[in-house]
Amino acid sequence: MSATRFFRLLTTLAMSSSSSSSSWSCTKCTFLNSPSQKLNCMICLTPLSTPSPLSASSSDEPKWACKGCTFLNTYKNSSCEICGTRSPSSSSLLGFDDLTDSGLESNNNSVGSVFFPLRRCSKRKAMEDDDVIEVDGGSVKKRNEIESKGEASGSGTALSCVKILTYNVWFREDLELSNRMRAIGHLIQLHSPHLICFQEVIPEIYEIFRKSNWWKEYTCSVLVDASQSRGYYCMLLSKVGMKSSSCKSFRNSIMGRDLSVAEVEVPGRKPLVLATSHLESPCPGPPKWDQMFSRERVEQANEAMESLRANPNVVFGGDMNWDDKLDGKFPLPDQWVDVWEVLKPGDPGFTYDTKANPMLSGNRALQKRLDRFFCRLDDYKLGGIEMVGKEALPGLSYVKEKRVRGDVKKLELPVLPSDHFGLLLTLLPK
């Protein structure tokens, strides 16, 4: 990626006003519960009327609203008690070079506790199998009726390879969002993937991407109007022909997770089916900080495989949130492969890595291969796979409060494009 220095944009978050009276925010984990959830929080089961011990204080004590998760903290707290985001006040900075894992102190070691707090994702109505969203227009059309910006499969010179990128772009709005998304755009321009799978896209990210020069080469599975009506979501992009796209909600998801699928026409080659998803996440939240949602994740993986298994050429990439020890082996049907295991045997392939990603150095140590590519290929073969987005953005840093060796310090840390690394897959014709 180019070493050109980005100019720094300060992102100002306007504190959201209170939710409509029909919904309520949990006093412990801040999850926004639906009106039908009248007794207990859907996530942490805290009773509606019970105040959180984390936020217990006199009713007239002044508080500050966390920019990261909106939790109301007392002013005696220098960082958010839910997600660790620093308060508006300032204190001494601790340089990144002074930070070591042995100096970090925390009371929770679970996988879920290191992730950004759960956000409600608006659930979408599942589409019928024969119905698809028109990619470049505003109406709903049946299969075989979509025009796309990409090349048709019978036009132009046959591609010598097909490059596919999957990336969880991280929806955190208060951490250099514009610059991080521009950096992802630079990676797209550098590697020029034919197909892209994105996870954790929010309306602000969609708008940044849509106004970028590289966007003009791609057809997107999410329409502009739909992009502004959802919390966060997955989407597919193609610079070759996209015949159709569809989205189907998982039956068991409380986080609004779904499977996005597109039929792609590759110039001079056999068609491909491209799919992406963001399977149910480990959920950081009281009382135990250990809600792992393994059962839901496994059921979603099986549901996705059942939907995709019949296709002769299919690539399924995304943030699987998978833990082989907790969830077992990913339920791949016959003729399917886990690409990283095939091409990088012996390499752990951590895409969420608090040691390799210095932006996460203030978090508890965690290394997981959350992002994966799975394939079933009759007319293509695997060419290569690599991680992208491992370089810090030149000239940028952010401040994170953390307890270090008994004292609360402010850590000055580098900024990377995301808390995840991306994966770039290359397919070759057989």
C-alpha positions as CSV (number, residue, x, y, z in Angstrom):
1,M,0.0,0.0,0.0
2,S,1.2,3.5,-0.7
3,A,3.1,5.2,2.1
4,T,1.4,8.5,1.4
5,R,0.6,10.2,4.7
6,F,-3.1,10.5,5.4
7,F,-4.3,13.8,6.9
8,R,-6.1,13.3,10.1
9,L,-9.8,13.7,10.4
10,L,-11.3,14.1,13.8
11,T,-14.6,12.1,13.9
12,T,-17.2,13.7,16.1
13,L,-20.0,11.5,17.3
14,A,-23.3,13.1,18.1
15,M,-24.7,11.4,21.1
16,S,-27.9,9.6,20.1
17,S,-31.0,10.8,21.9
18,S,-33.0,8.3,23.9
19,S,-34.6,5.5,22.1
20,S,-38.3,5.6,21.4
21,S,-40.5,4.8,24.3
22,S,-41.3,1.5,22.7
23,S,-37.8,0.1,23.3
24,W,-35.5,0.1,26.3
25,S,-31.8,-0.1,26.9
26,C,-30.4,-2.6,29.3
27,T,-28.7,-0.9,32.3
28,K,-25.9,-3.6,32.3
29,C,-24.9,-4.3,28.7
30,T,-26.7,-1.4,26.9
31,F,-28.4,-3.8,24.5
32,L,-31.5,-2.1,22.9
33,N,-34.4,-4.5,23.6
34,S,-37.6,-4.7,21.6
35,P,-40.9,-3.7,23.2
36,S,-41.9,-7.4,23.4
37,Q,-38.9,-8.0,25.7
38,K,-40.7,-6.6,28.8
39,L,-39.1,-8.5,31.8
40,N,-35.4,-9.3,31.1
41,C,-32.7,-8.2,28.7
42,M,-32.5,-10.5,25.8
43,I,-28.7,-10.7,26.0
44,C,-27.7,-10.7,29.7
45,L,-31.1,-11.4,31.3
46,T,-30.9,-8.3,33.6
47,P,-34.4,-7.4,34.9
48,L,-35.8,-4.2,33.3
49,S,-36.3,-2.6,36.7
50,T,-33.0,-3.6,38.3
51,P,-30.2,-1.0,38.1
52,S,-26.8,-2.2,37.1
53,P,-24.2,-2.4,39.9
54,L,-21.7,-1.0,37.4
55,S,-23.6,2.2,37.1
56,A,-25.0,2.5,40.7
57,S,-24.8,6.1,41.9
58,S,-27.0,8.8,43.2
59,S,-29.5,10.0,40.6
60,D,-28.2,13.5,40.6
61,E,-24.5,12.5,40.1
62,P,-23.2,13.9,36.8
63,K,-22.4,11.4,34.1
64,W,-20.7,11.2,30.7
65,A,-21.9,9.2,27.8
66,C,-19.5,6.8,26.2
67,K,-18.9,7.5,22.5
68,G,-18.3,3.8,21.9
69,C,-21.4,2.1,23.4
70,T,-23.5,5.0,24.8
71,F,-23.2,3.7,28.4
72,L,-23.6,6.5,31.0
73,N,-20.6,6.5,33.3
74,T,-20.0,8.5,36.5
75,Y,-17.3,11.2,36.2
76,K,-15.1,9.3,38.7
77,N,-14.6,6.7,36.0
78,S,-11.9,7.7,33.5
79,S,-12.9,5.0,31.0
80,C,-16.2,3.3,30.1
81,E,-17.1,0.5,32.5
82,I,-18.6,-1.5,29.6
83,C,-16.3,-1.2,26.6
84,G,-13.2,0.6,28.0
85,T,-13.5,3.7,25.7
86,R,-11.7,6.7,27.3
87,S,-13.6,9.6,28.8
88,P,-13.4,13.1,27.3
89,S,-11.0,14.1,30.0
90,S,-7.2,13.8,29.4
91,S,-4.3,12.4,31.4
92,S,-0.7,11.3,30.8
93,L,-0.1,9.2,27.7
94,L,1.8,5.9,27.7
95,G,3.7,5.3,24.5
96,F,3.0,2.1,22.5
97,D,6.6,1.1,23.0
98,D,6.1,1.0,26.8
99,L,3.1,-1.4,26.5
100,T,3.6,-5.1,27.3
101,D,1.1,-7.9,27.8
102,S,2.4,-8.5,31.3
103,G,1.5,-5.0,32.3
104,L,-2.2,-5.3,31.4
105,E,-4.7,-6.0,34.1
106,S,-8.2,-7.1,33.6
107,N,-10.8,-9.2,35.5
108,N,-12.1,-11.1,32.5
109,N,-10.1,-13.4,30.2
110,S,-12.9,-14.8,28.0
111,V,-12.9,-14.5,24.3
112,G,-16.1,-12.4,24.3
113,S,-14.7,-9.8,26.7
114,V,-12.2,-8.4,24.2
115,F,-14.7,-7.6,21.4
116,F,-16.4,-4.3,20.9
117,P,-19.8,-4.4,22.6
118,L,-22.7,-6.0,20.8
119,R,-24.9,-3.7,18.7
120,R,-28.4,-4.5,17.6
121,C,-28.6,-5.2,13.9
122,S,-32.0,-4.7,12.3
123,K,-33.3,-8.0,11.1
124,R,-34.4,-8.2,7.5
125,K,-37.2,-10.2,6.1
126,A,-35.8,-13.3,4.5
127,M,-36.3,-13.4,0.7
128,E,-37.8,-16.2,-1.1
129,D,-35.3,-18.4,-3.0
130,D,-36.6,-17.3,-6.4
131,D,-36.6,-13.6,-5.5
132,V,-33.5,-11.4,-5.6
133,I,-32.7,-7.7,-5.1
134,E,-32.0,-5.9,-8.3
135,V,-28.4,-4.8,-7.9
136,D,-28.4,-1.6,-10.0
137,G,-32.0,-0.4,-9.6
138,G,-34.7,0.2,-7.2
139,S,-37.2,-2.7,-7.8
140,V,-37.3,-6.4,-7.0
141,K,-36.8,-8.7,-10.0
142,K,-36.7,-12.4,-10.5
143,R,-33.6,-14.3,-11.4
144,N,-32.1,-13.7,-14.9
145,E,-33.5,-10.2,-15.0
146,I,-30.6,-8.2,-13.5
147,E,-28.3,-5.9,-15.3
148,S,-24.9,-5.2,-13.6
149,K,-22.0,-2.9,-14.1
150,G,-19.6,-5.9,-14.5
151,E,-18.8,-7.7,-17.7
152,A,-21.0,-10.5,-18.9
153,S,-19.5,-14.0,-18.9
154,G,-19.4,-14.2,-22.7
155,S,-17.8,-10.8,-23.3
156,G,-14.1,-9.8,-23.2
157,T,-11.0,-11.8,-22.7
158,A,-11.2,-14.8,-20.3
159,L,-9.8,-14.0,-16.9
160,S,-6.5,-15.7,-16.0
161,C,-7.5,-15.7,-12.4
162,V,-10.2,-14.5,-10.0
163,K,-9.3,-12.6,-6.9
164,I,-11.7,-12.5,-4.0
165,L,-11.4,-10.3,-0.8
166,T,-13.2,-10.9,2.5
167,Y,-12.9,-8.2,5.1
168,N,-14.6,-7.4,8.4
169,V,-14.3,-3.6,8.2
170,W,-15.2,-2.9,11.9
171,F,-18.1,-0.7,12.5
172,R,-16.5,1.4,15.3
173,E,-17.4,5.0,14.4
174,D,-15.2,6.8,16.9
175,L,-11.9,5.4,15.8
176,E,-10.7,7.2,12.7
177,L,-13.6,5.7,10.6
178,S,-13.0,7.8,7.5
179,N,-9.3,7.2,7.4
180,R,-9.7,3.5,8.1
181,M,-12.2,3.1,5.3
182,R,-10.0,5.1,2.9
183,A,-7.1,2.7,3.8
184,I,-9.3,-0.3,2.9
185,G,-10.0,1.5,-0.4
186,H,-6.3,1.8,-1.0
187,L,-6.0,-2.0,-0.5
188,I,-8.8,-2.5,-3.0
189,Q,-7.0,-0.4,-5.5
190,L,-3.7,-2.1,-4.8
191,H,-5.0,-5.7,-5.1
192,S,-7.9,-5.1,-7.5
193,P,-10.1,-8.0,-6.4
194,H,-12.8,-9.0,-8.8
195,L,-15.1,-9.9,-5.9
196,I,-15.4,-8.6,-2.4
197,C,-17.2,-9.8,0.8
198,F,-17.7,-7.1,3.5
199,Q,-18.9,-7.6,7.0
200,E,-19.9,-5.0,9.7
201,V,-20.8,-2.3,7.1
202,I,-22.8,0.5,8.6
203,P,-24.6,3.4,6.7
204,E,-21.6,5.7,7.3
205,I,-19.2,3.2,5.9
206,Y,-21.4,2.5,2.9
207,E,-21.4,6.2,2.1
208,I,-17.6,6.5,2.4
209,F,-17.2,3.6,0.0
210,R,-19.9,4.8,-2.4
211,K,-18.2,8.2,-2.8
212,S,-14.8,6.5,-3.5
213,N,-13.3,6.3,-7.0
214,W,-12.8,2.5,-6.8
215,W,-16.6,2.0,-6.1
216,K,-17.5,2.9,-9.7
217,E,-15.9,-0.4,-11.0
218,Y,-18.2,-2.5,-8.8
219,T,-21.8,-3.7,-8.6
220,C,-23.1,-3.9,-5.0
221,S,-25.6,-6.3,-3.6
222,V,-27.0,-3.7,-1.3
223,L,-29.1,-0.8,-2.7
224,V,-28.5,2.7,-1.6
225,D,-31.9,3.0,0.1
226,A,-31.5,-0.3,1.9
227,S,-28.0,0.7,3.1
228,Q,-29.4,3.5,5.2
229,S,-32.1,1.5,6.9
230,R,-30.0,-1.1,8.6
231,G,-27.8,-1.2,11.7
232,Y,-24.9,-3.1,10.3
233,Y,-24.8,-5.8,7.6
234,C,-22.8,-7.8,5.1
235,M,-22.6,-7.0,1.4
236,L,-21.1,-8.3,-1.8
237,L,-19.3,-6.4,-4.6
238,S,-18.4,-7.6,-8.1
239,K,-16.4,-6.0,-10.9
240,V,-17.4,-8.8,-13.2
241,G,-21.0,-9.7,-14.1
242,M,-23.4,-10.0,-11.1
243,K,-26.4,-11.9,-12.3
244,S,-28.3,-11.7,-9.1
245,S,-28.1,-11.4,-5.4
246,S,-30.2,-12.5,-2.4
247,C,-30.2,-12.3,1.3
248,K,-31.7,-14.8,3.8
249,S,-31.9,-14.3,7.5
250,F,-30.8,-17.2,9.8
251,R,-33.6,-18.8,11.6
252,N,-32.0,-18.6,15.1
253,S,-30.1,-15.3,15.1
254,I,-30.8,-12.7,17.8
255,M,-28.2,-10.5,16.3
256,G,-29.9,-10.1,12.9
257,R,-27.3,-12.2,11.1
258,D,-27.9,-13.6,7.6
259,L,-26.4,-15.2,4.5
260,S,-25.8,-13.0,1.5
261,V,-25.4,-14.8,-1.9
262,A,-24.6,-13.6,-5.4
263,E,-24.5,-15.3,-8.8
264,V,-21.4,-14.1,-10.6
265,E,-20.6,-14.4,-14.3
266,V,-16.8,-14.6,-14.8
267,P,-15.7,-13.5,-18.3
268,G,-14.7,-16.6,-20.3
269,R,-15.1,-18.9,-17.4
270,K,-17.8,-20.9,-15.6
271,P,-20.2,-18.9,-13.3
272,L,-19.4,-18.7,-9.6
273,V,-21.6,-18.4,-6.6
274,L,-20.2,-16.0,-4.0
275,A,-21.5,-15.9,-0.4
276,T,-20.7,-14.1,2.8
277,S,-21.9,-14.0,6.4
278,H,-21.1,-12.8,9.8
279,L,-22.0,-15.7,12.1
280,E,-23.3,-15.1,15.6
281,S,-20.6,-13.3,17.7
282,P,-19.3,-14.0,21.2
283,C,-21.1,-11.4,23.2
284,P,-19.2,-9.2,25.8
285,G,-21.5,-8.3,28.6
286,P,-22.4,-8.9,32.2
287,P,-23.0,-10.9,34.3
288,K,-20.3,-13.4,33.2
289,W,-18.8,-11.9,30.0
290,D,-18.9,-15.4,28.5
291,Q,-21.9,-15.7,26.3
292,M,-20.3,-17.5,23.4
293,F,-23.4,-18.4,21.3
294,S,-21.6,-21.6,20.0
295,R,-24.8,-23.5,19.5
296,E,-26.3,-20.7,17.4
297,R,-23.1,-20.4,15.3
298,V,-23.0,-24.1,14.6
299,E,-26.7,-24.1,13.5
300,Q,-26.0,-21.1,11.2
301,A,-23.0,-22.8,9.6
302,N,-25.1,-25.9,8.9
303,E,-27.9,-23.7,7.5
304,A,-25.5,-21.9,5.2
305,M,-23.9,-25.1,4.0
306,E,-27.3,-26.6,3.2
307,S,-28.1,-23.5,1.1
308,L,-24.8,-23.5,-0.8
309,R,-23.8,-27.2,-1.1
310,A,-25.6,-27.9,-4.5
311,N,-23.5,-25.3,-6.4
312,P,-20.6,-26.7,-8.5
313,N,-18.5,-23.6,-8.0
314,V,-19.0,-21.7,-4.8
315,V,-16.9,-19.5,-2.5
316,F,-18.1,-18.8,1.0
317,G,-16.0,-16.1,2.8
318,G,-16.6,-14.0,5.9
319,D,-16.3,-13.5,9.6
320,M,-17.3,-16.9,10.9
321,N,-16.4,-16.1,14.5
322,W,-15.4,-19.8,14.6
323,D,-13.6,-21.5,17.5
324,D,-12.5,-25.0,16.6
325,K,-12.1,-26.0,20.3
326,L,-15.5,-24.6,21.2
327,D,-17.5,-25.1,18.0
328,G,-15.8,-28.2,16.6
329,K,-14.8,-28.6,13.0
330,F,-16.7,-26.4,10.6
331,P,-19.5,-28.6,9.0
332,L,-18.2,-28.8,5.5
333,P,-19.9,-31.2,3.1
334,D,-18.0,-33.5,0.8
335,Q,-15.9,-31.8,-1.9
336,W,-15.7,-28.6,0.3
337,V,-12.4,-27.3,1.7
338,D,-11.2,-24.8,4.2
339,V,-8.8,-22.8,2.0
340,W,-6.4,-21.6,4.6
341,E,-5.9,-25.2,5.9
342,V,-5.2,-26.4,2.4
343,L,-2.8,-23.7,1.3
344,K,-1.2,-22.8,4.6
345,P,-0.9,-26.0,6.5
346,G,0.7,-25.4,9.9
347,D,0.1,-21.6,9.8
348,P,-2.5,-20.6,12.5
349,G,-3.9,-17.9,10.3
350,F,-5.0,-15.6,13.0
351,T,-7.1,-12.8,11.5
352,Y,-8.0,-11.3,14.9
353,D,-4.7,-11.0,16.7
354,T,-3.9,-8.7,19.6
355,K,-0.2,-9.4,19.2
356,A,0.2,-8.9,15.5
357,N,-2.3,-6.0,15.3
358,P,-0.8,-3.2,17.4
359,M,-4.1,-1.3,17.3
360,L,-5.4,-4.0,19.7
361,S,-2.5,-4.1,22.0
362,G,-4.5,-2.5,24.8
363,N,-6.9,-5.5,24.8
364,R,-6.5,-8.8,26.5
365,A,-4.4,-11.2,24.5
366,L,-6.5,-13.1,21.9
367,Q,-5.5,-14.8,18.7
368,K,-8.2,-16.4,16.6
369,R,-8.8,-17.4,13.0
370,L,-12.2,-15.8,12.9
371,D,-12.2,-15.0,9.1
372,R,-12.2,-17.9,6.7
373,F,-12.8,-19.0,3.1
374,F,-14.6,-22.2,2.3
375,C,-14.9,-23.5,-1.3
376,R,-16.4,-26.2,-3.5
377,L,-14.8,-25.9,-6.9
378,D,-15.4,-28.1,-10.0
379,D,-14.1,-25.8,-12.6
380,Y,-11.5,-23.7,-10.7
381,K,-8.6,-24.5,-8.5
382,L,-7.0,-22.8,-5.5
383,G,-4.2,-20.4,-6.5
384,G,-3.2,-18.7,-3.3
385,I,-4.3,-16.9,-0.2
386,E,-2.8,-14.0,1.8
387,M,-3.7,-11.6,4.6
388,V,-4.1,-7.9,3.9
389,G,-4.5,-4.8,6.1
390,K,-1.6,-5.6,8.4
391,E,0.1,-2.2,8.0
392,A,-0.5,0.7,10.3
393,L,-1.8,4.0,8.8
394,P,1.1,6.4,8.5
395,G,0.9,9.4,10.9
396,L,-2.2,8.2,12.8
397,S,-2.6,7.1,16.4
398,Y,-5.4,6.9,18.9
399,V,-5.6,6.9,22.7
400,K,-7.0,4.1,24.8
401,E,-7.3,4.0,28.6
402,K,-6.0,0.9,30.3
403,R,-4.9,-0.2,33.7
404,V,-1.2,-0.8,33.5
405,R,0.8,-2.1,36.4
406,G,-1.8,-0.9,38.9
407,D,-2.2,2.6,37.4
408,V,-4.8,3.9,34.8
409,K,-2.8,5.2,31.9
410,K,-3.6,6.4,28.4
411,L,-2.0,4.3,25.7
412,E,-1.1,5.9,22.4
413,L,-1.6,3.2,19.8
414,P,-1.3,2.9,16.0
415,V,-4.3,2.8,13.7
416,L,-4.9,0.0,11.3
417,P,-7.7,-0.4,8.7
418,S,-9.7,-2.8,11.0
419,D,-9.5,-4.9,14.1
420,H,-9.5,-7.9,11.7
421,F,-7.1,-8.6,8.9
422,G,-8.6,-9.3,5.5
423,L,-8.1,-12.4,3.4
424,L,-7.3,-12.3,-0.4
425,L,-8.0,-15.5,-2.3
426,T,-6.9,-16.2,-5.8
427,L,-8.6,-18.8,-8.0
428,L,-7.3,-20.3,-11.2
429,P,-9.1,-22.1,-14.0
430,K,-8.6,-25.8,-14.1
